[in-house]
Amino acid sequence: MGSYVLRRVLQMIPVFFGTTLLIFLMVYTLPGDPVSALFGEKAADPAVVASLKHKYYLDQPIWKQYLHYMGNLFQGDFGTSFTGRPVSDIMADAFPVTIRLALLAFVFEMVFGLLLGVVSGLKRGSLQDTAVLILTLLVISIPVFVLAYLAQTVFATNLGWVTPTVQDSRDLSQLILPAIVLGSLSLAYVARLTRTSIGENLRADYMRTAVAKGLPRRTIVTRHLLRNSLIPVVTFLGTDLGALMGGAIVTEGIFNVQGVGNVLYRAINQKEGPTVVGIVTVLVIVYLVASLVVDLLYAVLDPRIRYA
């Protein structure tokens, strides 16, 4: 196991450098001058512009800028935004909010997605199965922003259970509705994936053997069927945790959640290169770590999988 983890970590290194390089090139080679954009429609003093470019290392070739950024990154310095605020401070304010939102959405999609998928998979062709398929199809078909506005209209405007927008992003109770909207699409995929996986494993030889041994139905379902059926679901859930954190731009914007998505959206509009690159770098690390954890969980779910 130790040698496998070491190999996976070594494989993550070129992926990390390649991804951060790609993002860095996309951000800093876009048309337009981010320094001049700070002055808006006002005419900028060329001396001031040159001074700012030198301060942010923008007067150097792109490869030198990248090496400079990575050198600072390995010292824990994510750079400074064009407003003069350290990017690490910006992320320290935004990431806790998005982490809470993403974890709420993750728990929602995992619990209810697995529950619906198991019920649908065990009762294929039944009324419950049809209802789950129709429900998940509707959720997949509705865009997230439409679902968000519908949730605001029903639960905030009509029923008055919640406020239309989040007033305090640190209040966990106010993040419940945005989390449900954020996790709804993934819930539909988890339910359908679980249903399909259970249907395939129900026809497997080991299931017929377990039934022939006279094992209790609960033991067959929990120890044999679910354990093997969850492998593809765990793969999806592991990668989706990072996707929830990075894909919350629309949800956070509609519900006024002051998290990473909101900060990233504003940074892109304002051409805040250091902020965009810093946030995306952290999200890349989250994706890589989640991928490693998922691989290690395979051996827990399926004893036949062993890492040399």
N, C-alpha and C positions, 0 to 999 in steps of 0.2 A: 504493500500500500504506500509506504514512504517513497519508494522509487517512482511509483506512478504519479504521486502528487508533485514530486520534483520535476518530472518530465512535463506535466501539464503546466506548471508554473513557468518553465523555460519556454514552452510553446506560446504562452501568453505574452511574453516580452515583445517579439516582433509584431504581434497583433496590436499591442498597445502603441508601439512606436508608429506603425503604419496608419492606424486610425487617427491618432493625434496629428500626424503629419498631414493627412488628408483634410481634416477639419481646419487645421492651421492655414493650409493653402486656400481652402474655400473661403475662409473669412478675410484673409489679408491680401488676396489677389482680386477681390471684387472691385468693379468700377467705382470710382468715387474716392474722395479724400476724407477719411474719418475725422482728421484734425480740423479741416476747414468746416466740416459739418457742425462742429461745436459752436461756431459763431453764427449759425443760421444764415439769415439773409444779409447780415452785416459784413462789410468788407474787413477781412482779417489782415492784420499787420504781417507782412512776409517774415519779419524777424521773429515774431511771436510764434508763427506757424513752424518755422525752422527749429526754434527752440523746443517746442512741444514734440516735434518729430524726433529730435535727438534724445529727448527725455524718455520717450516710449520706444526707442530703438527702431523707429520706422524709416530712418534714413539709411538703413543698412540693407544689403541684399536679403531676399526672403529666407535663404538657407541659414544666414547668420542670425536672423530674427528667431528662427525655429530653435537653433542650438542655444541661443541666449535664453529663450523661454524654458526649454527643457532643463538647462543648467539651474535656473532659478527654481523650477518645479521640484527637482530632487532635493532642494534645500527647504522645501515647504513654502515657497513663495509663488503664489499664483499670479503675481503682477498687481498692477494698480489700474483701476478704471480711469477713463478720460475725465471723470469728475474729481479725481484725486483720492477716491476711497479705495482701500485695498480690496481686491476681489475676494480674498478669503473672508473678510468681514461681511461682504454682500452674501456670500454663500452660507455663512454661519447663521444669518438671519432667515434665509429662504429655505435651506435644505431641511431643517427640522419640521417646518410646516408641510412640505411636500412628502417627507417620510411618513408623517402621521396620516396624511391623506392617502398615500399609496398603500400603507399597511391596512387601513380600514377597507379600502377597495379590494385589497388582496384577500383579506379574511372573508369579505362578502362574496367574492367570486368563488373562492375555494369551497366554503361551506355549502352555499346554496347551489353552486355549479355541480359539485360532487353529489349532493343529495338528489338533485333533479336527474343527473346522469345515471345514478345507480337505480333509481326508481324506474326510469325509462328503459334502461338496459335489461333489468330483470323482468319487466312486463312488456316486452316488445309486442306491438300490435294491439295493445289495450288502449282504453280511453286515456289513461294517464300518459302513455307513450305519445299518443297523438297530440295531446295538449302541450307536452313539453316541446315537441318538434315545432308546433305552430308558434308557441311563445318565443322560443329561441330564434326562429326565422324572422319574426317581427322585430326582435331586438337587433339582430344583425342588419336588417334592412333599413332601420331608422338611423340617420346620422347622429353623431354624439351631440352636436349643437342643438338639433331639433329635440332630442330626448331631454336635454338640459332645460330648454325653454318650456317643454311640457311639464317637467317636474316642478319648475318654478310656478307655473300657472296653477297646477293642481294643488300642490302641497303648501305653497306660500300664499298665493293670491286667493284661491277659492276656499281652502280649508284653514289657512292661517296657522298651520302647525309650526312653520319655520319662517325665518325672514328670507326674502327673495335673494339677498346676497349675504355673504359672510361678513359680519361686523367685526369679529375678533378671530383672526386666523389661529390663535393659540387655544381657542376653545374647541375641544374635541367634539362636543355635541353639535356645533355648527358645521362640522365637516362631514357629518353623516350623509346628508343628501348629496353633496358633490361626490363623495366616495361611491355612493350607489350608482350615480350616473357614470362615473369614471370606470367602475368595474363591471358595468352591465354587459358591454360587448364581450369582454373576456369570459364572463359568466356563461354566456351563450355558447362560446367555443368550448369551454371546459365541460359543460353538460353534454354537448354533442360528441366530443372526443371520448368522454367516459362511457357514454352509451355505446358507441361503436366498439371500443376496446372490450367492454363487458360482453357484447354480442359475439365477438370473435373468440374470446376465451371460454365462453359457455360451451362451444363446440370442440374444445381441445380434449385430447386424450386424458390428461391428468384430471380433468373435471369428471369424466366418466369413471375413472378409477376411484376418485374420492367418493362418488355416489355409490359405487359398487361396494366399497368398504363399509357402507352404512354410517358414515359420519353424519353428525347433526347438520342441518341446513345452515345454521348460523356459522358453524365452524368452516363449512365449505365456502360460504360467501366471504367471510372476513379473512380467513387465513390463506385461502387458495385463490379464489376468484379476484377479490379486490387487490390483493398484493401484486398479482401479475398484471392486472388491468391498469394499475396506477402508473406504470412506468412511462408511457407516452404522456400522461397527464402531468406528471411531475416535471417532465422536460418542458412542457408548455408553461407551467406555473413558474418554474425557475427563471426562464427568460422573460416572462411577462412582468415580473417584479420590477426589473429595470425599465421595461417599456411603460409601465404605469407612471414611473417617476419622470421619464422624459416626454411622455405623451399627454401630460396634464395641461398643456398650454391652453387648449380650448376650454376645458372644464374650469381651470383656475381663472381664466379671463371672464367667463360668463358669471361665475359665482363670486368674483372679486376676492379670490384666495391669494394671499401674498406669499406665494411659494416660488419654486424654481421656474415653473412654466411661465408665470407672469413676468418674472425678472428676465428670463431668456427672451420672451417676446419683445419686451421694451428694449433690451440690449440689441437685438437684431435690427429693430427699427431705427435706433439711434447710432447704429454702426459701432457699438461698444465691443470691439474685437477682444480685448483682454477678458471681459466678463463672459462672452460667448464661449471662447476657447476654454476658460477655466471650468465653467459648468459642464460642458460637454466632456472634458477630460475626466471629471469625477463620475459622470454617467457611464463612460467607457469602463472605468474600473469596476463599477457596480455590475455591469453586464458580465465582465470577465469572471469576477468572483462568484456571481450567481451560477454561471456555467460550470465552474469547478465544483461547487457544492452539489449541483444536480448530478454530475457524473459520479460523485462519491455516494450519493443516495441510491444509485442503481443497485449497488451491492447489498444495501439494507433491504430493498424491496424484493430483490431476486437473488437468493443464495447461490444460484448457479453462476452469477457474475463475480469474478474474482480479478483483482488487479495485481499483476506481478511486479 
